[in-house]
Amino acid sequence: MGASDSKLTFKQGIFRLSEPKQIPADDAYWTGFWELPESTEDVFSLFSPADIRRTRDNNLANLETLILAVTSRLCVLRSHPSFPDPELAPERDALNCIRVLTRILPFLYEADHLEAWEDKFFWGARRKRSRRGQLAGSEIIFDEADPEQTPTEAEPEFEQAKPLSEEIIDTLIDLLFFSEFTLPKVPTGKSKVTYAIWQSGVGCNTPIASTKEYESNRTEILRLLLTLASKSMYMSANILPVKGVKAITYIATCPDKQVVLSVLCSLLNTTLKYNPASWHVPYDHVVFKDSKQVLVTYCLQLLLVLILYPIPEPGNGPPPKNFFRHFLGRLHRPQDFQFLVDGMTRILNQPLQATSSYLPGSQKSLTWAPEMIMLFWEALQCNKRFRSFIIDTDRAHDFVVLVLYYAIDQRNDPSKQGLVRMCIFVLQTLSVEPHFGKSLNKTFEGQESLPASIRIPNFHGTYADYLITSIYTLLTTSKGKLDAIYPALLAIINNVAAYVLDLGRAPSSKLLQLFASMSSPSFLLANETNHTLLQSLLEALNAIIEHQYQRNPNLIYAIVRSRKRFQALRDFTLESGQEEIERQNQIRKDNGGEFRRDDSIDSLRSPVVPRTPTLSNVPEENSAFAIGDDEDSDADDSHPTDPLRSPLQSPSGASRSASIDESVPLQLRGMSEKARGKRPVGQPAFSRQNSTTSLSSVATPALGANEFFTPSSAWIESWLPELPLHTILMLISQLGPLIPGSGSANDTAAAFKSIRETEVRGIDPLPIRVHLFEWSPLSLGWYESLLWGFVFAGELLVSKGTAGVWNNTSIRLFRVQEAAAQTPSLLAPRGAVDAVGSNLVQRIGSLNLRGPATQPPGSSGNSGPPTVRDV
């Protein structure tokens, strides 16, 4: 039968599947599903979403039989002594069974009304034919309904069987390590399933032979395992961490140590051994699909799905252990850590190299850098020895620069806000280590070789200088997009402040510019929580003064020179603040709405209309501080009563300011209520198993529930006396008379001399406070949304124009949007060469956490390929 004939026959069989008539389980019809397709593309293109939904909704019994048939065939092949054998047990049959299951499952997961059926069908207890029954065939059908019937030698017998999903998963895990299917041939007489690690690296020093065929088969199996786990995509972010996914729970809690370690190390080593810089013809990735890259993508994604997964609590005791996360946390050999670091930095460095090539676009740019940052974060959290290793060897500096590159480079891209947030949380996790703070005092050499987006002109300083300056950049140039994570950015400064030595003049100035911005009336009176940001910054300044006073003369000098600002904050009242805002409004009107850059440093700008004060566009020292108007804001002057948008509230253009639920984690304030869901009343504290940074962060202040915030004198009195101003005011009172205020070189030298020689009294160092990242069901729901958004986007890229596994399904975990049609370019040509390159353009964003909006089934439209939008 020719290829076209087999495709036609296969398509006709699919039409029959959805007809009202139920097809018997022993009908030869079912064999067509593993005998007729010749490739993955055949299954995905011929078995359309409409076909699957029509069968699911009109004849579920036939779909059940199909799943049972392909599962049974796959299990039989795995147990066949000759598998894989072209005649007796064809490899093609096994691959087609895997492909059919991969194609069908997402359309079952999307159907809410089938949840009870799905749980019973895939996870319920069942009976199946015993070995004797299988040999007896179908000549005599055992009547299970007749309790008096006694099986004889000629009758098929039945036995208790594990749930269907467990049998599928066990079979797939075995096939990942199967002789002549995914591993080299084993000697005769030995088991065909050998749990051998695929690549050298962690847990294995000797590489095993492999072929493209083996790697292709591994790819097919891994994709089905990811599909089984992708039930996550069809749950809302607030439900997922609490309810969990049974398939992931079953894999992650596997008690067989050898199986867990073989899968873990195979996935890890395959990912980290991949070298995208190996020799290639320029632009070869435009024409050819790199099968190795596809395998690595699935390895990394499945690895992350397993290690970050929290086992749901059963309700009657502690949850079982996630053994994948557990064993990642048990790594301890320096050579293993070196292997991890080298592999991670190789991948994270690659986009920098691809964009700096002499032939633009000639090198393929890997798309899984976000997943690699996620893997790095997981290793930091669950393995204390790994954290110590990268800090003690100064490799942490490399990761700081790389993570800052992704955060700063993507900070203004709406589709990459999830990635940017994760980068900030990674830095916060690193910053809790005291040795990390101390290591930042090392001189940063070679900064001028960095990409332009993260290079600081005329920079000569330490890694601490670089980190603080970069955080300042994120705070002041993100146009309000990162306002939800201002607390995390300030927490990083807080965590390292007590260890910073010899802070440079420029970063010292940046910190004082932040203080000027955050202490301005327009910022403090914008909402009821902005004062907490000011408090966090003051705590960081205090930590430097209290613990490293004499080693930071630049900062001390900058503080003393800004004495009027601190004194003004001490005397701040509602009336004085409103008068200052009105004065700034008048200045803007007098200037025709323009704000002069040469105004004095004390001239603080307030919005003409009550739009959101942010920290964007803060000018350099000795010029005015712009606190807030987004220049592209479309606020209407005719609505002056519209409330101010809080930097802790959603960055959307909503005209109303939503009250902030106190239960929302500090890091996720600003996400819409749809995205984070409503945390259940009385929900117990949440912590990630085996996570050393999952402790609760410092308590956040209670927040009011008024929909429209109006500042009052009583409100100011509730927080102003609590601001930690004592240390700074004491410093100013003692050093102020000794330090000249002109700022000349001679005066600066005299000031430094006074600082070094003066012992400031009345300042008692407080214990160093650590601001940990706060995990909760809500933050973990966001995190899993981010991961599955990466998985969805990655699948569209590796499918290279064919139907993706989850495309056109009703996803609830994040929002899928249609992208605008691409314009022609070198990497996306049109016309005669469409068949070569038109579908190869990179077209995916990140993910959207605004809410569990779903994509209507089959609504692909004509506007372009789907993307995943991110907040």
N, C-alpha and C positions, 0 to 999 in steps of 0.2 A: 504494500500500500504506500503510495506516495505521501509526501509531507502535506500537500494540500488536501488530499483525501482524508488523512487522519485528522487534520484540523476540522474539516467539515463534519466528520463522524462525531468527533468530540463535542462540537458545538450543538449538534442535533441531540446528543445525549444529555447535554445540560438543559435544553428546552424540555425534554421529557421529565426531568427531575421535578419541575414545578407543576406538572400536571396533576389533576386531582387524584389519579390512581396511585395507590401505594405500591411500590416496587418491592417484590420479595427479597429478603436478604441473601438468598442463595441464587439469585438471578445472575447470569453471566454479564449482565449489563454493567455491574459495578467494576468489573476488571478494566473497563475502558478508561477509568480515571487514573490508573497507574500504568497502563500500556500505551495509550494513544499520545499524550503530550510529549513533545520532544525537547522542551526547554521551560525555564521559568516564565519566559515571555508568553508561551502558549497558554499556560494556566492562568496568568494574570490578565491577558488580553481577551481570551475566549470566555473565561468565567467572570463576567462583568459584575459590578456592584448590583445592577438591576436584577440580574439572574439570581444572585444569592439572596437578595431581599425578597424577591418574588417566591422563591422556594421556602425561605424562612417563614414568611407570612401566610402562604397558601398550603404548604405541605411540609410541616415541620418533621413529620415522621420520616419522609424520604431523606431529609437532611441528617437526621439522627442515624439512619442506616448508612448513609455515605460516610459519616465520621467514624462509625464503628467498623465499616468495611476497610477504610484506608488505615485505620489504627491497627486492626487485626492483621492486615497484610504487612504492615511495617514490623510488627512484633514477630510475625512468622519469619520474615526475612532475617531479622536480627538473630533468631535462634537457629536458622538453617545452617547446617554444617558446611555448606559450600558457598555461602554468601561471602563476597559478591562473585557470582558466576553468571556470565552472559546468558546461559541457557537455563540453568536450574534455579538461580536466585538472582535475577538481574539487578544491578545497581540502579538502573533507570527506574525500576518500580519503587524502590525505597525513596529516591529523590522526588518522584512525582507524588507519593503519599505525603511527604513533608511539605511539598509545595501546595497541595490542596488544603491541608490543615492551616497553613500560613494564610492562605487566601480567605478561608471561611471565618476563622475565629473572630477577627475584629467586628464583623457584621453581627455576630452573636452578642458580643460584649456591648455594643451600642444600644441594644434593645432592652430598655428597662423592664418591659413587661415579661421578659424571659428570664429574669434574674433567678427566680425560684426554680424554674426548670433547669437552668444552666447549673445551678448548685447541685441539684439532685443528679443530673445526667453525668456531670464531669467529676463530682466529688462524693456521690453517694455510694453506699456499699452495693456490690453487685456479684452476680455469679456468672461464670463462663465455663465453656467446655473444658474438661480435663484433657490430658494428653491422650487418654484412651478415646475420649469423645472425638477429638480432632482426627484421630486415625480412622475412626469408624465412619467419618464423613456424615452425610446427611441422609443416609438410607432410612434410619429410624429416628424420629424426632421424640426426644424425651418430654413427657408431659409434666411440666413442673406443677401444674395445678392439681395433679392427682397424688395425694400423699400416700396412697396405698401401693402405688406402682414401685416395684423394686427393679433397679437396673440389672440387666444380665450382661454377659460377656459381649453380646452383640449390640448392646444399647450404648448410645453416647452418654457419658457421665458429665456432671457439672460439679464445680468446686467454687469455694469462696475466692473472690478475686479482689485485688486492691482497686481503689477508685480509678476511673478511666484516665483522669489527668495525671495521676501518679504513675500509671503504667506508661503513658506517653513520655513523661519527663525522664523516667528511668531508662527507657529505651533510647531516647535521644542522648543522654549522658553517656551511655555505653557506646553509641555510634560515634561519639566524638573521639573515642580511643579504640577504634575497630581496625583490625588488621586488613590491609589492602583497600580500605575504604577511606580512612582518615590517617592511618599510620602505616609504616612499612610492614611487609609480610613477616609474621612471626614464624619460628620453627614449627614443624609439624608436631602435633601432640600438645602444644601449649594453647592456653586460652586465647581466643581471638580478641578478647577485650583486655587491653593492657593499659593501665593508667600511667602512661608515660607522658612527661611534660613535653610539650611541642617544641619549645625553644630553650636554648641555654639562657641562664640568668639566675633568678631567684630559685633556689632549690634544685638546680640542675646545671652542671658544668659542661656536659657533653651534648652537643646538638644532635638531634635525630634527623635522618633523611626525610625529605618531604618533596612533594611534587605539586604542580599547579592543580592537578585533579584532586589531590587530597585537600588542598587549601580551599578549593571550590566547594567540596562536600562539607567541610567544616563551616563555611560561610552559610550554606543552606540550613544546617542544623542550628547554628547560632541565631539565625534570623527567626526560626520557629520558636526557639526558647524565649527570645525577646518578645515575640508575638504573644506567647502564653502569659508573659509578665505584663503585657501592655493593657491588661484590664484596668491598670492605673489610669490610663488616658480617659476612661469613660466614667470616672468618679470626680466629684468636686474636690477642690484642694483642702477643704476643712474636714471632709470625711475620710480621705485617703489614709492619712497617718494613723487614724484611730481604727478604721476597719481593716485596712491592709488588703493584700492580694494573696489568695491561697497558694497560687503557683509559686510566687516568690518565697513565701513562708516555707513551703515544702522544700525548695532547693536550699535556702539559706540555713535551715535547721537540720540538714542532712547529718546524721550521726557518724557516717563513715569518713574518718579523717583522711584516708588515702584519696577518696573521691574528691573531697573538698579541696585538699592541697593540690591535686593534679589539675582540677579545673581552675582554681585560683592562680596558680603559677603559670599555667598555659596561657590564660587570658592576659595576665600581667606581662609576661615575657614577650609574647607576640606583639603586644602594644608598644612596649618600650624598646624593643630591638629594631623596630621599623626605622629606616633611615631615608627620609625623603630627599636627601642631598646626593644619593647615589647617582651615577652617571645616567643621563637621559638625553635624547635628542631634544633640542628646544621645541616647545609647543607640542610635544608628543601627547601630553595629557589632553589636548584639545580634540585629538582624533581617536585616541584609544582610552578604554576604561582600564584603570589599574586594579586588577583583581586583588592584589595584595592589600591595597589601600582599603578596599571594601571589607576584607577580612579584619583588618586592624580596627576599622570603625565599629564593627559589631562586637569585637572582643572588648574594646574599651567601654562601649555602652553597656553591655551585659555585666561587665565587671562593676561598673558604677551602680547599676540597678541593684546588684546583690550586696555590695558593701555599705551603701548608705541606707539600706532598708531597715526600718525599725520594726521588730517583731511586735505585733499588737498584743496588748496584755489580755490574757484569757479571762480575767475577772476573778479568778480563784487562786491567785498567786503570781509570782514573777513570770515574765514571758520567757520562752526558750531562748537560748543563745543564738545569735547570728554568727555562725562559725566562719563565714568568709571575712566578716569584720574582725572577729576574734583573732584569726590567724594572721591577718594583715597587721594587727596590733602586736603580734608576738615576734615579728621580724626583729633581729637584733645584730646580725653580722654587719660590720662596716662595709664589706664588699657588696652586700645586698643594698644597703643604703646608697652607696656610690652608684650602683646600677640604676636605682630608681631616679636619683638626681640627674644623672647623665641623660637618661631617656626622656625625662620630663623637659629638661632645658632644651634638648635637641628639637622637640616638637614645638615648644613655645617660642623658640628662636626663629623657626622656619618662616613665619609670615614676615618677619623683619627682613630676612634675606631675600624672600621672593619679591618684595616691593622695591628692593634696592638693586635689582638685577639691571644690567645694561640693556637687556631686551625685555621691555615691560610685558608681563604676562607669559614669558617664556618658561618660567618655572611654575609648577602647580603649587597653589597656596592651599595648605591643609585647612580643613574646616573644623577640626576637633580640638583646637586650642582651648575653647571654653571647657570641654570635658576634661582636658588635661589639668586645667586649673582646679577643677572640681576634684580630681584624683589627688592632686597635691594637698588640697584642703582636707580631704578625708584622711590622708596619711598623717597630716599634722595633728588631727583631732584624736585619732585612735592609737597612735604610736608615739609615746613620749620619747623613746630613744631616737626616733627619726627626727623629732624636733631638736633634740640636743645635738644630733649629728650635724644638721645643716647650719645650726648656729655656731657650734664650736669650730666648724671648718670654714666659716664665713660664706658658705654657699647661700645662706639666707639673703645675702646682699644681692646675689644674682636674681633670686626670686622676687625680691622687693622691686627691683628695676623692671623685671618682666611684667609683674602684675600691675605696676603703675603704668606701664606702657599700654596695656589693654584697657585700663580704666580711663586714662586721659585721652587716648586716641579715639575711644568710642563714646566719650561722655555726652556728646550732643546728638548722638544717633538714637532716636526714639526706639528703634528696634533692638537696641543693645543694652537697655537699662538693667535688665536682669544680670547680664554678665558684669556690668560695672559694679553693681551692688555686691555681687559675690566677691569680686576682687577686693573691695573694701573690707568685707568680713574676713577674708583670708589675712589681710594685713592686721586686722584687729586680733585675730587668733594668734598670730606670730608675736604681736606686741605685748601679750600678757607675760612672756618669759623675761625675767630680769636680765639674763645674759644677752638676750636680743637687744634690749635697750642699750646695754653697755657696748655691744659690738658695733652699734651705729656710730660710735665716735671715731671709727677708722676713716682715714682720708679716702674720698672717692676719686680715684684716678681713672682717666679715660672717659670721663663724662661727655667730652666733645665728640666722641664717636657714636653716640646714641642717635636714634632717629630724630628728626627735627621736632616731632610732636612732643617729645619728652626731654629735649635738650634745653638746658638753662644757659642762656648766654653769659659769658664771662664768669662761669661758676668755678669757684675754688673753695672747696669745703669738705665736710664729712658727709657720710650717708644720712646722719641725722638732719643736717642742713637740707639735703636733697629731699628727704621724706617730708619734712615740714613745708618746704616750698611747694612740693607737688600737691600736698593736701590743700594748701592755700589755693593752688590753681583749680583743684576740683571744687572747692567751696565757692570760688568767685567767678568762674567762667563756665559753669554748667547751665546757666540761664534758668535756674530753678528746677531743672530736671532731677537733681539729686537731693532736693531738700528733705526727702524722707530719710536720708541716711546722714544728714549733718551730725546727729548724735554719735554715730559710729566713727565718723571721721575725727571728731573731737575726742572720742574715747582712745583712739590710737595715739594722739598727742599726749593725752593724760597718762597712758600706760608707760610711755618712754620718757616722760618729762623728768622724772627723778634721777635719771641716769645720764642726761645729756650734758656734755662738757663742751665748753668753748663754742657755743652757738654763734654762728656768723652774724654779721651786721644785717645782711639782707633778710634771712629768716627771722631774726629778732624783730625787724621792722614789720614783717608780714604778720607776726603774732599780734603786734600792737595795732596794726591796721584792722585785723579781725576784731580786736577788742573795741576799737572805735566804731566799727560797723554794728556790732552786737549790742553796744551800750547806747546807741542812738535812739532817741524817742520814737522815730518812725518804725524802728524794728521792735523795740520793747512793747509798744502799744498796739502792735499789729494783731496779736492774739495772746491767749492766756498761757502759752507754753514757751514762748521765745526766751523768757528769762532763764529757763533751764539750760539753754545753750550757752548763755553768758556765764552762768554758774560753772558749767563744765570747763570753759576756757579759763576762768579765774582759778579754778582748782589746778589746772596745768601750770599756770604761771606761778602759783604758790609752791607747787612741788619743786620747780626749778630753784626758786629762791630759798626754800627751806633746806634742800638737800645739796644743791650745787651753787651756792651763792657766789663764792669767790672765783669759780671756774667759768662764769658766764657774764663777764663785764658788759658785753654788747647789749644783752637783754636788760640787765639792771639799769644801764645808762638810758636805754630806750624807755623803760618804765618811768624813771625819774623825770625824763623830759616830757612825758605825757601826764605829769602829775595833775594838771587841771582836769583832765578827763576823768580820772579816778575820783577826784574830789567832787566833781559834778555828779558822778553816779551816786556817791554817798548822799548827796543832798537832793537827789531826784524826787520830784513830785509830779502828780498828774498835771497840775497847772503849768509848771515849767516845761514839761514835755510837750503839751499841746501848743504852748506859745512858740516853742522852737520849730515845731512842724509848720505852724502858720507862717513863721518868718521865712522858712525855706520855700514854702509855696509862693510867697510874695517875691522872693528873689528870682524864682523861675519865671514868674509872670513878667517881672521887670526885664528879664533877659529874653523875652519873647518865647518862653517855653524851653529855651536852651539852658543847659547847665554848664557853666564855664569850668574848664579843667584847672584854671589857675586861681580859683577861689581859695580862701584860707582853709587850713585843715579842719578848722572848727565849724565850717559851713557844711552842715549835713543836709542831704537832700531828702525830702519827703515826697511821696507821690502826689501829683495834682489831684487825682481821684484815688479813692482808697483801693488801690490795687496792691498786690502782694509784695511786701518788702522781702527781697532775697539778698543773698550775698554776692550776686552777680556783678561783674564789671566794677569791682572796687579798684580805684586808681592807685598809683604808686604814692609813696610817702611825699608829703608836702603839697599834695593836691587834695581836692575835695573827695569825700567818700560817697560813692554812689551806692545807695542801699536799695536796690530794688527795682524800679520799673523795668519789666521785660520790654525791650524796644518793639517787639512784634506783638505786644498785647493789643487786643481790640476792645479794651474796656471803653464803655460809653460815658462821656463826660456828663451826660444827662441823667445818670444814675449814681449820684455821689453817695448813696446810702448802701451800695453793695458792700458786703463785708470783705475784709482783707483775707486773702488766702494765706494760711499758715504754712511755714516751711515744714511742718510736720503733717500737713494734710495733702490730699491728692493733688498732683501737679496738673490735673486736667483743668480745663477752662470753666469749670462749674461756677455758677454765680452765687452758690450758697456754700457756706463753710460748715462742714459736717463736724459734729462733736466727736472727740476721739475716745474710743472705748479704752478704759484703763487696762483691760486684759490684752490689748494688742501689744505684741513685743515691740520694744523700743526701735528695733531695726526695721520693722515693717510698717511703721506709721506712715501714712501717705498712700497705702494701697487701698483700693476701693473696698467697700464692705462686701461686694460680690466676690471679690478675689479671695479675701481672707475668711469669709463666712462669719457666722456668729459663734463665738466660742461658747460651748454649753455652760449653763450656770453650774457652779460648783466643780468645774473641771479640775482635777488634781494637777499638781505641778508635773511638768513633763521633762524627761531627760532622755538623751540618746544612750542606748546601751553601749558600753565600752568607749564612751566619748569622755575625754578628760576636760573638755571645754564646754560641757553642756550645763554647767551650773548656772543658776540664775544670776543675772547681772544686777547691778545696783538698782534698788527700788526706784521706780519712776513715780513722780508726784501724781497725786490725784488730779484729775482733769475735770473741769466743769462740763455740764451737759447742755449749756445754752447754745442754741443754734446760731444766734448772732451774738458775737462777743462785744461788750462795751466795757472798756477799762474804767475802774473806779479807784478812788483813793484807798478804800478798804482793801481792794485787791492788791494794790501796790504795797501796802503795809504788810500783807501776808507773806511776801517773798523778799522785799528789799532788805529788811534787817537780817535775813538769812544768807545774803550773798557773802562769800568768803573774802571780804575786803580788808580784814584786819592786818594780814601779813604785808600786803602791798602798801597800805596807808602807813604802817609802822616804818617800812623801808623808806618811803618818801619823806616822812617827818624827820628821819635821822640823816638821810643822805642829801635831801633837797638843798639845805643851806650850804653844803660842801661842794656842790656840783654847779659849774657855770652853765648858763642856758644858751649861749650863742651858737654852739655847735661847731666852732672852728677846730682846726686840727690841734692847736695847742690846748684848747679847752677840753677836747676829747681825751687827750693824753693825761691831762690833770684829773679828769673825771675817773679814768681807769685807775689812776694811782690812788685816788680817794677810796674807790670801791675795794681795791685790794687791801688797803690799810685799815679800813673801818670795820669794826665788828658790830654788826647790828644787833641790838639787844631787844628783848621782848618778843622774839619770834621763836616759838617752840616747834620743831619739825613734827608734823603729824605722821602717823604710819602711812606707808605707801599704799594707795588704793589701786586695785586692779579692776578694770572694767571688762568683764568677760562677755563673750558673745552669748546671747540668751536664746536657748532653744525652747521651742514650745510646739504644740501641734500645728499652730498657725504658721510659724516660721518654717517648720519642716514641710508643711503642705506647699508653701512657696518654693522650697528647695526641690521637692520632687516635681513640681510643675516645671521648674527650670530644666531639670534633667530630661524629662519626657518631651519637652519642647525641642531640646537638642536632638533627641532620638528621632523625632518626627522630621525635623529639618534635614538631618543627616541621611535619612532614608530616601527623601526626595532627591538628594544629590547623588547618592550611589546608584539609584535606580536609573539615572541618566535618561529621563524622558519616558520610561515605561511607568506603568501604574505602581505607585508606592503601596506598601502594605496597609497604611492607615489613611491614605488619601481618600477623600470623599466619604469619610465616616463621621458620625456625629460625636466629635470629641468634646468633652466637658471640662477637662483639666486646664485647658488654655484655649485661646481664641485663634482660629485660623482665618486669615484674610486673603482675598485675591490680590495679587500684585498687578501693577500696571504692565501693559505689554512692553516687552523689551525693544529698544531701538537697535538697529544693526551696529555691530562693532566687529573688531577682529576676532573676538572670542564668541561672538554670536552672529554669524553671517546670515544672510538671507538669499533667497533665490536658488541658484543651481546647487549651491553647497549646503543647503539646509540639512540634507541627510547626514552630513558630517558633523556640523557644529552647532546647529541652531538650538539644540536642547542642552548644550553643555555649559551655558552661562551660569555663573553662580547666582542663585536667585532667592536664597532663603535668608530671612532675618533671624531674630531670636524668638522669644515667646512672650505672650501677653498674659498678665496676671490680673487683668481688670475684672474678669468674671468668667464664669463657666459658660460663656456663650457657645452655642453649637453651630456647626455648619450644616445646613439642610442637606439631607441625603441627595447626593448626585448633583449638587449645585456648583458645578465647576465653573460655569460661565465662560465668557470669552475675554475677560480682562487680563488674563495672564496666569502664570502658575501660582499656586497657593504659597503663602508665606506664613510664618508664625510670628505674631506681633508681641512685643515685649514692652513692659512699663519701664 
